[in-house]
Amino acid sequence: TFVESMKSVITKMVEQSNTSLDIMETARQEHELALAGTFQAALHRKISETVSSFFAIALAHLDRNAGLFLVGVDEDRVGTLWLYLFQRSFSDMNVFNSCRNSRAIEVAADGRGGAYFQS
């Protein structure tokens, strides 16, 4: 399913990024705690920021050439095949490492899907 595919890809990105949740560092950041209100909220905010940035990378890759709509198509297992190809291409194209050093996400599109990417 879509959720399982995204979970798998995001988990791999977290592992590759060497991201760690430094609880003591969070506790020392007075400004962060003041903004969040509680220590739990500060940790939740850090986790949400990490996961949402990885989700954006995965979603951009999934929607290359306007392919995101194929996830919901269940004709002849098109959606299942598309999710398999998404996971495979994400790994084979080394998407996360390509995006890791850049703040911008490049969405490769050749226009074959009839829709061009617009930022």
Secondary structure, DSSP 8 states (H G I E B T S, - for coil): -HHHHHHHHHHHHHHHHT----HHHHHH-HHHHHHHSSHHHHHHHHHHHHHHHHHHHHHHHHTGGG-GGGGG--GGGHHHHHHHHHHHHHHHTTHHHHHHT-SS------STTS-----
